[in-house]
Amino acid sequence: MKKEYILYFDSGTSNTRAYLLDREFRICDSAKRAVGSKDSAIAGTNRVLIEGMKALYDQVLAANSLTDGDVEAIYASGMVTSPYGLKEVPHLVLPMTVRDFADSLYPFHEDTCFHRDIFLVPGLKTLSDDFSFVNNLRGEEIEIIGALEELKAELAAGVHKTDQQSGTEDDLSDFSGGMDVDGLVDAQLAKKTFLDNHESAGTTNQHPKGLMRDQMTINSDRTEYGDGRAEIYDLGLLDARGNITNLLLKGEMFTIRECIRFHADIQSPIFTYTIKDKKGTELTGTNTMFEGADIQPVKKGEEYVVEFTQKMTLQGGEYLLSMSCTGFEAGEHTVYHRLYDVTNITVISNKNTVGVYDMESQVKAEKRKADE
């Protein structure tokens, strides 16, 4: 019996999606589950991720009256190739052709739940002496390849395409500057696609366009609470060049910007941020009280824009950013609005040291002669 279907997993830090495709590569069905590499990191094993993916697989097959025997192949991309995924697979170095990329799939035999091969799509990375062109991707590379066919005609003609919803114009000449219409993907394309990854899948944008958060990857599984007297309505990460991005370079200055609107009079608000690793360990953070900032009382309807600027000294890797607006009232700590794990920070480094951060040691070594 001819197998008619392919199953594709798109797995991120917090969510995994399964897509059932027919032999014409049309999506027949899909399903989502709140499981990702973050859960593997917390549990200390990828078993929770594997079981979650298998549950998704079974759900999609059952919904379409199919069995495992109807599926010709299973593919997966995203954080499944990270240290907390199914199997750590090294990034491939750009530029490369789509054919070479396709030939580089990693066959991972999963023998605890699936009992078959899952073909893992490696991430892509760029290497350059110019750090503005240094990036890595896990999952976005699939979006790049998927865009190739749709954009090929426009790219060949140098056509600009208008975004009807936002009223802005996507500069496809810039987009095509790093992509040969025959399928060569290089650093410029990867950079634009990664830095313009404006929203993660499943994120609901309830704010008007033009906010910083619209250019960020916002975590749809964030924890949010407070008494509502203040609202962090916008946030952003700015690199040393002022770009709003989740991607930061180790050793460079960066800024965390928070925009807060007040719905009540507050005497002494405190603005905070913390950065955690994927296991949930708080690595660093501060607030306006610790820093001795002069924060004036606020009235209902007023707003504050708060910026924390510092050097990125964490090692290369993935981190989570939290922030809040709090205060003390009658000696009691009060949370007006708190956002836990609201967005990720990806740190790119060309030199990692031991531990979670770099002390930026200045090294001096002098060789002495034997008779000295």
C-alpha contacts under 8 A as a table, 3 or more apart, distances in Angstrom:
res1	aa1	res2	aa2	distance
2	K	70	D	7.87
3	K	69	G	7.20
3	K	70	D	4.90
3	K	71	V	5.85
3	K	72	E	5.34
4	E	22	D	5.98
4	E	23	R	5.80
4	E	70	D	6.22
4	E	71	V	6.61
4	E	72	E	6.80
5	Y	20	L	6.81
5	Y	21	L	5.62
5	Y	22	D	4.65
5	Y	23	R	5.98
5	Y	70	D	6.26
5	Y	71	V	4.81
5	Y	72	E	5.85
5	Y	73	A	7.63
6	I	20	L	5.98
6	I	21	L	5.09
6	I	22	D	6.28
6	I	23	R	7.30
6	I	71	V	5.44
6	I	72	E	5.66
6	I	73	A	5.27
6	I	74	I	6.03
6	I	75	Y	7.85
7	L	18	A	6.87
7	L	19	Y	5.74
7	L	20	L	4.80
7	L	21	L	6.19
7	L	57	Y	7.86
7	L	71	V	6.84
7	L	73	A	6.49
7	L	74	I	4.80
7	L	75	Y	6.35
8	Y	18	A	5.71
8	Y	19	Y	5.13
8	Y	20	L	6.56
8	Y	21	L	7.61
8	Y	74	I	5.75
8	Y	75	Y	4.72
8	Y	76	A	5.59
9	F	16	T	6.83
9	F	17	R	5.66
9	F	18	A	4.58
9	F	19	Y	6.41
9	F	53	M	7.90
9	F	74	I	7.75
9	F	75	Y	6.16
9	F	76	A	4.43
9	F	77	S	6.43
10	D	16	T	5.67
10	D	17	R	5.16
10	D	18	A	6.47
10	D	76	A	5.94
10	D	77	S	5.39
10	D	78	G	5.98
10	D	139	G	7.25
11	S	14	S	8.00
11	S	15	N	6.13
11	S	16	T	4.12
11	S	17	R	6.26
11	S	36	G	6.18
11	S	37	S	7.88
11	S	76	A	7.23
11	S	77	S	6.34
11	S	78	G	5.20
11	S	79	M	5.81
11	S	80	V	6.22
11	S	139	G	7.98
12	G	15	N	5.42
12	G	16	T	5.98
12	G	36	G	5.50
12	G	37	S	6.56
12	G	78	G	5.64
12	G	79	M	5.08
12	G	80	V	7.50
12	G	139	G	7.91
13	T	35	V	7.73
13	T	36	G	4.71
13	T	37	S	4.76
13	T	38	K	5.18
13	T	39	D	7.99
13	T	79	M	6.42
14	S	34	A	5.98
14	S	35	V	5.38
14	S	36	G	4.41
14	S	37	S	6.64
14	S	38	K	5.99
14	S	39	D	7.40
14	S	221	D	7.04
15	N	32	K	7.10
15	N	33	R	5.85
15	N	34	A	4.46
15	N	35	V	4.82
15	N	36	G	5.10
16	T	32	K	5.79
16	T	33	R	5.45
16	T	34	A	6.41
16	T	35	V	5.88
16	T	36	G	6.03
16	T	53	M	7.30
17	R	30	S	7.01
17	R	31	A	5.67
17	R	32	K	4.36
17	R	33	R	6.43
17	R	56	L	7.81
18	A	30	S	5.38
18	A	31	A	5.34
18	A	32	K	6.39
18	A	53	M	7.94
18	A	56	L	6.48
18	A	57	Y	6.88
18	A	60	V	7.59
19	Y	27	I	6.50
19	Y	28	C	7.51
19	Y	29	D	5.94
19	Y	30	S	4.40
19	Y	31	A	6.84
20	L	27	I	5.79
20	L	28	C	5.42
20	L	29	D	5.18
20	L	30	S	6.07
20	L	60	V	7.22
21	L	24	E	7.58
21	L	25	F	5.17
21	L	26	R	5.25
21	L	27	I	4.60
21	L	28	C	5.51
21	L	29	D	7.43
22	D	25	F	5.19
22	D	26	R	5.55
22	D	27	I	6.79
22	D	28	C	6.66
23	R	26	R	7.43
27	I	30	S	7.54
29	D	60	V	6.98
30	S	60	V	6.69
31	A	56	L	6.66
31	A	59	Q	7.77
31	A	60	V	6.66
32	K	56	L	7.15
33	R	52	G	7.20
33	R	56	L	6.88
35	V	38	K	7.73
35	V	39	D	6.38
35	V	48	V	7.83
35	V	49	L	6.21
35	V	52	G	6.28
36	G	39	D	5.65
36	G	40	S	6.99
36	G	49	L	5.96
36	G	79	M	7.64
36	G	85	G	7.77
37	S	40	S	5.05
37	S	41	A	6.24
37	S	46	N	7.67
37	S	49	L	6.87
37	S	79	M	6.24
37	S	80	V	7.09
37	S	82	S	7.85
37	S	84	Y	5.14
37	S	85	G	5.37
38	K	41	A	5.08
38	K	42	I	6.25
38	K	84	Y	7.32
38	K	278	K	5.94
38	K	279	K	7.12
39	D	42	I	5.13
39	D	43	A	6.04
39	D	46	N	7.90
39	D	48	V	6.89
39	D	49	L	6.98
40	S	43	A	5.11
40	S	44	G	5.74
40	S	45	T	5.17
40	S	46	N	4.62
40	S	47	R	7.17
40	S	48	V	6.19
40	S	49	L	6.17
40	S	84	Y	5.65
40	S	85	G	7.12
41	A	44	G	5.17
41	A	45	T	6.82
41	A	46	N	7.65
41	A	84	Y	5.66
41	A	278	K	6.35
41	A	279	K	5.49
42	I	278	K	7.37
42	I	279	K	4.89
42	I	280	G	7.41
43	A	46	N	7.64
43	A	48	V	7.60
45	T	48	V	7.03
45	T	84	Y	7.73
46	N	49	L	5.25
46	N	50	I	6.30
46	N	84	Y	6.48
46	N	85	G	6.30
46	N	86	L	6.38
47	R	50	I	5.06
47	R	51	E	6.06
48	V	51	E	5.25
48	V	52	G	6.09
49	L	52	G	5.05
49	L	53	M	6.15
49	L	85	G	7.37
49	L	86	L	7.65
50	I	53	M	5.16
50	I	54	K	6.14
50	I	86	L	7.14
50	I	113	C	7.17
51	E	54	K	5.02
51	E	55	A	6.13
51	E	113	C	6.83
52	G	55	A	5.11
52	G	56	L	6.34
53	M	56	L	5.07
53	M	57	Y	6.14
54	K	57	Y	4.89
54	K	58	D	6.13
54	K	113	C	6.59
54	K	114	F	6.68
55	A	58	D	5.19
55	A	59	Q	6.07
56	L	59	Q	4.99
56	L	60	V	6.23
57	Y	60	V	5.39
57	Y	61	L	6.26
58	D	61	L	5.18
58	D	62	A	5.97
59	Q	62	A	5.27
59	Q	63	A	6.14
60	V	63	A	5.20
60	V	64	N	6.50
61	L	64	N	5.30
61	L	65	S	6.08
61	L	66	L	4.77
61	L	67	T	5.99
61	L	68	D	7.52
62	A	65	S	4.97
62	A	66	L	5.91
62	A	67	T	7.37
63	A	66	L	7.72
66	L	69	G	7.93
66	L	70	D	6.22
67	T	70	D	5.52
67	T	71	V	7.44
68	D	71	V	5.56
69	G	72	E	7.52
71	V	74	I	7.44
73	A	117	D	7.81
73	A	118	I	7.32
73	A	119	F	7.80
74	I	117	D	7.20
74	I	118	I	5.08
74	I	119	F	6.16
75	Y	118	I	5.57
75	Y	119	F	4.63
75	Y	120	L	5.91
75	Y	121	V	7.30
76	A	80	V	6.98
76	A	118	I	6.92
76	A	119	F	6.24
76	A	120	L	5.02
76	A	121	V	6.12
77	S	80	V	6.11
77	S	81	T	7.15
77	S	120	L	5.90
77	S	121	V	4.91
77	S	122	P	7.08
77	S	123	G	7.91
77	S	138	R	7.07
77	S	139	G	5.43
77	S	142	I	7.66
78	G	81	T	6.58
78	G	82	S	7.97
78	G	121	V	7.62
78	G	123	G	7.31
78	G	138	R	4.55
78	G	139	G	3.86
78	G	140	E	7.59
79	M	82	S	5.05
79	M	84	Y	7.47
79	M	85	G	5.70
79	M	138	R	6.07
79	M	139	G	7.21
80	V	84	Y	7.25
80	V	85	G	3.85
80	V	86	L	5.01
80	V	87	K	6.53
80	V	88	E	7.49
80	V	120	L	7.43
81	T	84	Y	7.81
81	T	85	G	5.46
81	T	86	L	6.29
81	T	87	K	5.31
81	T	88	E	4.58
81	T	89	V	5.00
81	T	90	P	7.70
81	T	120	L	6.90
81	T	121	V	7.53
81	T	122	P	6.41
81	T	123	G	7.38
81	T	138	R	7.71
82	S	85	G	5.03
82	S	86	L	7.61
82	S	87	K	6.77
82	S	88	E	4.79
82	S	89	V	6.74
83	P	86	L	7.94
83	P	87	K	6.75
83	P	88	E	4.85
84	Y	87	K	7.68
84	Y	88	E	7.51
85	G	88	E	6.68
87	K	108	F	7.41
89	V	106	Y	7.62
89	V	122	P	6.09
89	V	123	G	7.89
90	P	122	P	6.75
90	P	123	G	7.25
91	H	122	P	5.74
91	H	123	G	4.64
91	H	124	L	4.91
91	H	125	K	5.91
91	H	136	N	7.62
92	L	122	P	6.63
92	L	123	G	6.23
92	L	124	L	4.77
92	L	125	K	6.04
93	V	96	M	7.46
93	V	124	L	5.93
93	V	125	K	5.10
93	V	126	T	5.77
93	V	127	L	7.14
94	L	124	L	6.63
94	L	125	K	6.03
94	L	126	T	5.35
94	L	127	L	7.56
94	L	185	V	6.90
94	L	186	D	5.34
94	L	187	A	6.28
95	P	126	T	7.69
95	P	184	L	6.80
95	P	185	V	5.51
95	P	186	D	4.19
95	P	187	A	6.59
96	M	100	D	6.36
96	M	101	F	6.77
96	M	184	L	5.89
96	M	185	V	5.91
96	M	186	D	6.90
97	T	100	D	5.21
97	T	101	F	6.23
97	T	183	G	5.77
97	T	184	L	4.60
97	T	185	V	6.32
98	V	101	F	4.89
98	V	102	A	6.10
98	V	145	I	7.43
98	V	183	G	5.59
98	V	184	L	6.49
98	V	185	V	7.33
99	R	102	A	5.06
99	R	103	D	6.20
100	D	103	D	5.02
100	D	104	S	6.35
101	F	104	S	5.20
101	F	105	L	7.24
102	A	105	L	5.97
104	S	121	V	7.69
104	S	122	P	7.46
105	L	119	F	6.00
105	L	120	L	5.66
105	L	121	V	5.19
105	L	122	P	6.57
106	Y	119	F	5.43
106	Y	120	L	4.92
106	Y	121	V	6.55
106	Y	122	P	7.23
107	P	117	D	5.95
107	P	118	I	5.87
107	P	119	F	4.50
107	P	120	L	6.25
108	F	117	D	5.32
108	F	118	I	5.17
108	F	119	F	5.98
108	F	120	L	6.79
109	H	115	H	7.09
109	H	116	R	5.52
109	H	117	D	4.14
109	H	118	I	6.16
110	E	113	C	6.81
110	E	114	F	5.77
110	E	115	H	5.45
110	E	116	R	5.71
110	E	117	D	6.02
110	E	118	I	6.89
111	D	114	F	6.06
111	D	115	H	4.12
111	D	116	R	6.47
112	T	115	H	6.19
114	F	117	D	7.89
122	P	138	R	7.26
123	G	136	N	7.16
123	G	137	L	5.34
123	G	138	R	4.45
123	G	139	G	6.70
123	G	141	E	6.82
124	L	136	N	5.68
124	L	137	L	5.24
124	L	138	R	6.81
124	L	141	E	6.71
125	K	134	V	7.37
125	K	135	N	5.57
125	K	136	N	4.09
125	K	137	L	6.23
125	K	187	A	7.99
125	K	190	A	7.96
126	T	133	F	6.81
126	T	134	V	5.18
126	T	135	N	5.43
126	T	136	N	6.45
126	T	186	D	7.77
126	T	187	A	5.57
126	T	190	A	7.76
127	L	133	F	7.37
127	L	134	V	5.60
127	L	135	N	7.69
128	S	131	F	6.43
128	S	133	F	6.17
128	S	134	V	5.95
130	D	133	F	5.77
130	D	134	V	7.09
131	F	134	V	4.97
131	F	249	L	7.79
133	F	187	A	6.24
133	F	188	Q	6.82
133	F	191	K	6.25
134	V	187	A	7.70
134	V	191	K	7.51
134	V	348	I	7.72
135	N	187	A	7.99
135	N	190	A	7.31
135	N	191	K	6.24
135	N	194	F	7.61
135	N	348	I	7.11
136	N	194	F	7.97
136	N	348	I	7.94
137	L	140	E	5.82
137	L	141	E	6.42
137	L	190	A	7.78
137	L	194	F	6.85
138	R	141	E	6.69
139	G	142	I	5.68
139	G	143	E	7.29
140	E	143	E	5.09
140	E	144	I	6.45
140	E	193	T	7.23
140	E	194	F	6.77
141	E	144	I	4.95
141	E	145	I	6.38
141	E	190	A	7.60
142	I	145	I	5.20
142	I	146	G	6.07
143	E	146	G	5.01
143	E	147	A	6.07
144	I	147	A	5.12
144	I	148	L	6.40
144	I	190	A	7.82
144	I	193	T	7.21
145	I	148	L	5.19
145	I	149	E	7.65
146	G	149	E	6.54
146	G	150	E	7.40
147	A	150	E	5.30
147	A	151	L	5.87
148	L	151	L	5.34
148	L	152	K	5.65
148	L	181	V	7.56
148	L	183	G	7.04
149	E	152	K	5.22
149	E	153	A	7.90
150	E	153	A	7.30
151	L	154	E	5.28
151	L	155	L	5.84
152	K	155	L	5.07
152	K	156	A	6.02
152	K	181	V	5.69
153	A	156	A	5.23
153	A	157	A	6.33
154	E	157	A	5.20
154	E	158	G	5.83
154	E	159	V	4.92
154	E	160	H	7.32
154	E	172	L	7.81
155	L	158	G	4.89
155	L	159	V	6.30
155	L	172	L	6.67
155	L	173	S	6.93
155	L	176	S	5.93
155	L	181	V	6.91
156	A	159	V	7.84
156	A	181	V	6.46
158	G	172	L	7.08
158	G	173	S	5.82
159	V	172	L	6.84
159	V	173	S	7.36
160	H	169	E	7.12
160	H	170	D	6.50
160	H	171	D	5.82
160	H	172	L	5.46
160	H	173	S	7.11
161	K	169	E	6.30
161	K	170	D	5.79
161	K	171	D	7.29
161	K	172	L	6.98
162	T	167	G	7.09
162	T	168	T	6.37
162	T	169	E	4.63
162	T	170	D	6.13
163	D	166	S	5.74
163	D	167	G	5.62
163	D	168	T	5.53
163	D	169	E	5.78
163	D	170	D	6.78
164	Q	167	G	5.25
164	Q	168	T	7.43
166	S	209	K	7.25
171	D	174	D	5.48
171	D	175	F	6.41
172	L	175	F	4.50
172	L	176	S	5.72
173	S	176	S	5.05
173	S	177	G	5.99
174	D	177	G	5.01
174	D	178	G	7.72
175	F	178	G	6.61
175	F	179	M	7.49
175	F	188	Q	7.74
175	F	189	L	6.01
175	F	192	K	6.87
176	S	179	M	4.96
176	S	180	D	7.20
176	S	189	L	6.99
177	G	180	D	7.99
177	G	188	Q	6.72
177	G	189	L	7.07
178	G	185	V	6.54
178	G	186	D	5.32
178	G	187	A	6.38
178	G	188	Q	4.49
178	G	189	L	4.57
178	G	190	A	7.83
179	M	183	G	6.86
179	M	184	L	5.45
179	M	185	V	5.02
179	M	186	D	6.20
179	M	188	Q	7.79
179	M	189	L	6.13
180	D	183	G	5.51
180	D	184	L	4.81
180	D	185	V	6.87
181	V	184	L	7.09
185	V	189	L	6.55
185	V	190	A	7.37
186	D	189	L	5.77
186	D	190	A	6.35
187	A	190	A	5.11
187	A	191	K	5.96
188	Q	191	K	5.11
188	Q	192	K	6.26
189	L	192	K	5.26
189	L	193	T	6.04
190	A	193	T	5.22
190	A	194	F	5.93
191	K	194	F	5.25
191	K	195	L	5.95
192	K	195	L	5.28
192	K	196	D	5.70
193	T	196	D	5.22
193	T	197	N	6.03
194	F	197	N	5.24
195	L	198	H	7.70
195	L	245	T	6.01
195	L	246	N	7.49
195	L	247	L	7.17
196	D	215	Q	6.83
196	D	245	T	7.94
197	N	200	S	7.26
197	N	215	Q	7.22
197	N	216	M	7.16
197	N	217	T	6.80
198	H	214	D	5.95
198	H	215	Q	4.29
198	H	216	M	5.08
198	H	217	T	5.77
199	E	203	T	6.40
199	E	214	D	6.86
199	E	215	Q	6.94
199	E	216	M	6.12
199	E	217	T	4.65
199	E	218	I	6.36
200	S	203	T	5.79
200	S	217	T	5.25
200	S	218	I	6.51
200	S	219	N	7.30
202	G	220	S	6.66
203	T	218	I	6.73
203	T	219	N	6.97
203	T	220	S	5.09
204	T	220	S	7.36
205	N	208	P	7.96
205	N	214	D	7.53
207	H	211	L	7.62
208	P	211	L	6.93
209	K	214	D	6.54
210	G	214	D	6.83
211	L	214	D	5.49
211	L	215	Q	7.50
211	L	234	D	6.46
212	M	215	Q	5.54
212	M	216	M	6.80
212	M	234	D	6.36
212	M	235	L	5.95
212	M	236	G	5.34
212	M	244	I	6.91
213	R	216	M	4.90
213	R	217	T	7.52
213	R	218	I	7.03
213	R	234	D	5.89
213	R	235	L	5.57
213	R	236	G	5.93
214	D	217	T	7.90
215	Q	244	I	6.66
215	Q	245	T	7.02
216	M	236	G	6.95
216	M	237	L	7.98
216	M	244	I	7.16
216	M	245	T	6.02
216	M	246	N	6.30
216	M	343	T	7.70
217	T	246	N	6.86
217	T	343	T	6.17
217	T	344	N	7.15
218	I	342	V	6.00
218	I	343	T	4.86
218	I	344	N	7.58
219	N	222	R	5.45
219	N	341	D	6.97
219	N	342	V	5.28
219	N	343	T	5.21
219	N	344	N	7.48
220	S	342	V	7.92
222	R	339	L	6.76
222	R	340	Y	5.66
222	R	341	D	5.29
222	R	342	V	5.17
222	R	343	T	7.97
223	T	338	R	7.99
223	T	339	L	5.89
223	T	340	Y	4.93
223	T	341	D	6.88
223	T	342	V	7.53
224	E	337	H	7.35
224	E	338	R	5.64
224	E	339	L	4.73
224	E	340	Y	6.27
225	Y	335	V	7.91
225	Y	336	Y	7.94
225	Y	337	H	5.79
225	Y	338	R	5.49
225	Y	339	L	7.00
226	G	229	R	7.92
226	G	335	V	5.12
226	G	336	Y	4.59
226	G	337	H	4.27
226	G	338	R	6.05
227	D	230	A	7.82
227	D	335	V	6.55
227	D	336	Y	5.02
227	D	337	H	6.73
228	G	231	E	6.54
228	G	263	H	7.32
228	G	336	Y	5.58
228	G	337	H	6.29
229	R	262	F	5.97
229	R	263	H	4.83
229	R	264	A	5.29
229	R	336	Y	5.47
229	R	337	H	7.61
230	A	260	I	6.64
230	A	261	R	5.71
230	A	262	F	4.33
230	A	263	H	5.62
230	A	264	A	7.24
230	A	325	C	7.06
230	A	336	Y	5.24
230	A	337	H	5.88
231	E	260	I	5.41
231	E	261	R	5.19
231	E	262	F	6.32
231	E	263	H	7.70
231	E	325	C	7.94
231	E	336	Y	7.40
231	E	337	H	5.79
232	I	235	L	7.37
232	I	258	E	6.75
232	I	259	C	5.69
232	I	260	I	4.40
232	I	261	R	6.50
232	I	324	S	7.55
232	I	325	C	7.57
232	I	337	H	6.75
232	I	338	R	7.97
233	Y	259	C	6.03
233	Y	260	I	5.96
233	Y	261	R	6.84
234	D	258	E	6.17
234	D	259	C	5.08
234	D	260	I	7.25
235	L	256	I	7.58
235	L	257	R	5.54
235	L	258	E	4.62
235	L	259	C	6.07
236	G	244	I	6.22
236	G	245	T	7.49
236	G	256	I	6.06
236	G	257	R	5.23
236	G	258	E	6.79
237	L	243	N	7.97
237	L	244	I	5.47
237	L	245	T	5.72
237	L	246	N	6.36
237	L	254	F	7.21
237	L	255	T	5.81
237	L	256	I	4.92
237	L	257	R	6.37
238	L	241	R	7.53
238	L	242	G	5.14
238	L	243	N	5.20
238	L	244	I	4.60
238	L	245	T	6.16
238	L	254	F	5.63
238	L	255	T	5.05
238	L	256	I	6.56
238	L	257	R	7.65
239	D	242	G	5.25
239	D	243	N	5.44
239	D	244	I	6.70
239	D	245	T	6.96
239	D	247	L	7.85
239	D	248	L	6.09
239	D	249	L	7.87
239	D	252	E	7.69
239	D	253	M	6.73
239	D	254	F	4.62
239	D	255	T	6.59
240	A	243	N	7.48
240	A	252	E	6.23
240	A	253	M	5.24
240	A	254	F	5.37
240	A	255	T	7.94
245	T	248	L	7.43
246	N	343	T	7.86
246	N	344	N	6.44
246	N	345	I	5.11
246	N	346	T	6.02
247	L	345	I	6.20
247	L	346	T	4.87
247	L	347	V	6.07
247	L	348	I	7.26
248	L	252	E	7.74
248	L	254	F	7.45
248	L	312	M	7.65
248	L	345	I	7.11
248	L	346	T	6.13
248	L	347	V	4.95
248	L	348	I	6.24
249	L	252	E	5.81
249	L	312	M	7.12
249	L	347	V	5.57
249	L	348	I	4.91
249	L	349	S	6.22
250	K	311	K	7.94
250	K	312	M	5.18
250	K	313	T	5.79
250	K	314	L	6.76
250	K	315	Q	6.98
250	K	316	G	6.85
250	K	347	V	6.11
250	K	348	I	5.95
250	K	349	S	5.22
250	K	350	N	7.98
251	G	311	K	6.14
251	G	312	M	5.30
251	G	313	T	5.73
252	E	311	K	5.48
252	E	312	M	5.72
253	M	309	T	6.89
253	M	310	Q	5.42
253	M	311	K	4.14
253	M	312	M	6.07
254	F	309	T	5.68
254	F	310	Q	5.76
254	F	311	K	6.12
254	F	312	M	6.75
255	T	307	E	6.31
255	T	308	F	5.46
255	T	309	T	4.27
255	T	310	Q	6.56
256	I	307	E	5.56
256	I	308	F	5.13
256	I	309	T	6.47
257	R	305	V	7.06
257	R	306	V	5.70
257	R	307	E	4.48
257	R	308	F	6.59
258	E	305	V	5.75
258	E	306	V	5.17
258	E	307	E	6.44
259	C	303	E	7.22
259	C	304	Y	5.92
259	C	305	V	4.58
259	C	306	V	6.47
260	I	303	E	5.49
260	I	304	Y	5.22
260	I	305	V	6.40
260	I	325	C	7.93
261	R	301	G	6.65
261	R	302	E	6.14
261	R	303	E	4.45
261	R	304	Y	6.67
262	F	265	D	7.28
262	F	298	V	7.45
262	F	299	K	7.13
262	F	300	K	5.39
262	F	301	G	5.43
262	F	302	E	5.69
262	F	303	E	6.05
263	H	300	K	4.84
263	H	301	G	5.76
264	A	299	K	6.29
264	A	300	K	4.20
264	A	301	G	7.30
265	D	297	P	7.65
265	D	298	V	5.61
265	D	299	K	4.25
265	D	300	K	4.94
266	I	269	P	6.41
266	I	297	P	5.95
266	I	298	V	5.42
266	I	299	K	6.59
266	I	300	K	8.00
267	Q	296	Q	7.51
267	Q	297	P	4.41
267	Q	298	V	6.39
268	S	295	I	6.82
268	S	296	Q	6.76
268	S	297	P	5.50
268	S	298	V	7.84
268	S	327	G	6.21
268	S	328	F	7.47
269	P	295	I	7.10
269	P	297	P	7.30
269	P	325	C	6.53
269	P	326	T	5.81
269	P	327	G	4.96
269	P	328	F	7.99
270	I	287	N	6.72
270	I	288	T	5.79
270	I	289	M	6.25
270	I	295	I	7.78
270	I	325	C	5.57
270	I	326	T	5.07
270	I	327	G	5.34
271	F	287	N	5.46
271	F	288	T	5.52
271	F	289	M	7.84
271	F	306	V	7.49
271	F	323	M	7.56
271	F	324	S	5.91
271	F	325	C	4.70
271	F	326	T	6.51
272	T	285	G	7.48
272	T	286	T	5.89
272	T	287	N	4.09
272	T	288	T	6.58
272	T	323	M	5.33
272	T	324	S	5.24
272	T	325	C	6.45
272	T	326	T	7.94
273	Y	285	G	5.42
273	Y	286	T	5.89
273	Y	287	N	6.42
273	Y	321	L	7.12
273	Y	322	S	5.53
273	Y	323	M	4.13
273	Y	324	S	6.54
274	T	282	E	6.80
274	T	283	L	7.55
274	T	284	T	5.79
274	T	285	G	4.01
274	T	286	T	6.66
274	T	321	L	5.95
274	T	322	S	5.23
274	T	323	M	6.32
275	I	282	E	5.95
275	I	283	L	5.81
275	I	284	T	5.50
275	I	285	G	6.03
275	I	319	Y	6.65
275	I	320	L	5.64
275	I	321	L	4.74
275	I	322	S	6.38
276	K	279	K	7.66
276	K	280	G	5.52
276	K	281	T	5.21
276	K	282	E	4.28
276	K	283	L	5.31
276	K	284	T	7.25
276	K	319	Y	5.72
276	K	320	L	5.17
276	K	321	L	6.55
277	D	280	G	5.44
277	D	281	T	5.53
277	D	282	E	6.73
277	D	283	L	6.90
277	D	318	E	6.93
277	D	319	Y	4.74
277	D	320	L	6.19
278	K	281	T	7.47
278	K	318	E	6.88
278	K	319	Y	5.94
278	K	320	L	6.86
282	E	285	G	7.87
283	L	356	V	7.83
286	T	290	F	6.46
286	T	291	E	7.36
287	N	290	F	5.42
287	N	291	E	6.32
288	T	291	E	5.03
288	T	292	G	6.03
288	T	293	A	5.15
288	T	295	I	7.72
289	M	292	G	5.14
289	M	293	A	6.29
290	F	293	A	7.93
298	V	302	E	6.32
298	V	303	E	7.87
299	K	302	E	5.67
313	T	357	Y	5.47
313	T	358	D	5.32
313	T	359	M	7.48
313	T	360	E	7.95
314	L	347	V	7.48
314	L	356	V	5.87
314	L	357	Y	4.11
314	L	358	D	6.18
315	Q	347	V	6.99
315	Q	349	S	6.78
315	Q	352	N	5.64
315	Q	353	T	7.19
315	Q	355	G	7.79
315	Q	356	V	5.69
315	Q	357	Y	5.24
315	Q	358	D	6.59
316	G	346	T	7.44
316	G	347	V	4.65
316	G	348	I	4.90
316	G	349	S	4.78
316	G	352	N	6.60
317	G	346	T	5.83
317	G	347	V	5.21
317	G	348	I	6.79
318	E	344	N	6.91
318	E	345	I	5.83
318	E	346	T	4.71
318	E	347	V	6.39
319	Y	344	N	5.57
319	Y	345	I	4.96
319	Y	346	T	6.36
319	Y	347	V	7.90
320	L	341	D	5.25
320	L	342	V	7.30
320	L	343	T	5.94
320	L	344	N	4.46
320	L	345	I	5.90
321	L	340	Y	7.23
321	L	341	D	5.17
321	L	342	V	6.00
321	L	343	T	5.53
321	L	344	N	5.96
321	L	345	I	6.88
322	S	338	R	7.76
322	S	339	L	5.59
322	S	340	Y	4.53
322	S	341	D	4.86
322	S	342	V	5.70
322	S	343	T	7.46
323	M	338	R	6.01
323	M	339	L	5.42
323	M	340	Y	6.62
323	M	342	V	7.80
324	S	335	V	7.61
324	S	336	Y	7.72
324	S	337	H	5.61
324	S	338	R	4.07
324	S	339	L	5.99
325	C	335	V	6.51
325	C	336	Y	5.65
325	C	337	H	5.33
325	C	338	R	6.30
326	T	333	H	7.30
326	T	334	T	5.59
326	T	335	V	4.43
326	T	336	Y	5.29
326	T	337	H	6.87
326	T	338	R	7.85
327	G	333	H	5.87
327	G	334	T	5.26
327	G	335	V	6.64
327	G	336	Y	7.64
328	F	331	G	5.71
328	F	332	E	5.28
328	F	333	H	4.56
328	F	334	T	5.71
329	E	332	E	5.23
329	E	333	H	6.52
329	E	334	T	6.70
335	V	338	R	6.71
339	L	342	V	5.64
341	D	344	N	7.23
349	S	352	N	6.51
352	N	358	D	7.48
353	T	357	Y	7.51
353	T	358	D	6.16
354	V	357	Y	7.61
354	V	358	D	7.61
355	G	358	D	7.60
358	D	361	S	7.88
368	R	372	E	6.64
369	K	372	E	5.61
